[in-house]
Amino acid sequence: MKKVTPKKRSLFKNKTLIIGCGRLGSSMANKCSLEGKNIVVVDKNPDAFDRLSDAFGGLTMVGDVTHLDFLQEAHISTAKEIIITTGDDNINVFVAHIARKIFDVPEIYVRLDSPENEVLLKGLAIKAIFPFELSYDKFNVLRGGRK
């Protein structure tokens, strides 16, 4: 693991850790950055950070979140919340479990494509985000609440 200087260490305290910088992750990162939150965004693809706005004021890290050493390097243990938004439900559930069971991150949000996978989070105080439900709800609002 890389050494972090005391000055740099303060950048990692009380942060929001966002894993996955696709459409949802980058949108969340940009919004949180505008709100003045301390943000660290992680993705395995360095090109994914191109989705972040020019005004983004957080840190970015390239790495594999399925490796415990990398999560420690990303200072998961000092995160106040983690938002997991990769396109892979298996990775998202895995990281959510690690965040809860090993690092005891207080607030955990995980993107899931398949509603059936929510059972894997049962009893863990992890909140699931379902993009299809958000789209469906938005569609209903646009239609004036008609079904």
Secondary structure, 3 states (H helix, E strand, C coil): CCCCCHHHHHHHCCEEEEECCCHHHHHHHHHHHHCCCCEEEEECCHHHHHHCCCCCCCEEEECCCCCHHHHHHCCHHHEEEEEECCCCHHHHHHHHHHHHHCCCCCEEEEECCCHHHHHHHCCCCCEEECHHHHHHHHHHHHCCCCC
